């Protein structure tokens, strides 16, 4: 597993109060019961804190899977 995917998995696990091992490789809003609206907001706050920037509202709505989180991290300014 590459570093960005591990980082994304850690951010999601923290937000959902799970361990990274509890998340499936295809983790998404549809596949993880713990991914609630509150968990989603904690995820967004975690991503923003780790990137030291605010995410665009449209992007916040589009994030719905572990792959989406990896994509956000990959496209972070200064990366």
N, C-alpha and C positions, 0 to 999 in steps of 0.2 A: 504494500500500500504506500503510495507516495505521501510526501509531507503535507501537501495541501489537503488531500483527502483525510488524513489523520487529524489535521487541524479542524477541518469542517466537522468531522465526526465528533470531536471533542467539544466544539461550540454547541452543536445540536444536543449532545448528551447532557451538557451542563444546563442548557436552557430547559430541557425536559425532565431534569432531575433523574437521569438514568446513567448507567455506565456506558462507555463507548461499545462494549461487547454486547450490550442489550439491543443495539441498533442493527437492523439488517442492512446489507449492502445496498438494497434498493429502498432505503428509508424515505418515506414521503408522508405527506399529510394523510393520504389514504391508507397507508400501511402501518402507521404507528399511532396507537390509541392515545398515547400521552401527548401527542402533538395537538394541543388545544390552542385556542386563541391567545390565552395567557402565555403558554409555552412559546408561541410564535413571536409574541412581543419580546419575551426574554431573549429569544434567538436573535432578533433584530438588534436589540441593545448590545448583545455580546459581539455580534459582527461589527457593529459600529465602533465599539470600544476597541476591538482588536485592530481595526483599520484606522482609528483616530479620525473618523469622518462620518458624516450623516449620509444615509442611503436615500435615494430618491423614492418618493411614495409609490410610484409605479413599480419600481423594482421590489419594494417591500411586499407588494401584493403578488408579484410573480414568483417569489421564492416559495417552493412547495415540495422540495426534495433535497436529499443530500447532494445530488448532482448539481442542483441550482446553487447551493451554498458554495461548492467547489468553484463553480463558474464565477460567482461574485468575487471570491478571493483571488482567482486568477486574473480578473480584470481590474483589480484594485490599482488606483494610481500609485506610481512609484514602485510597482512590483517589477 
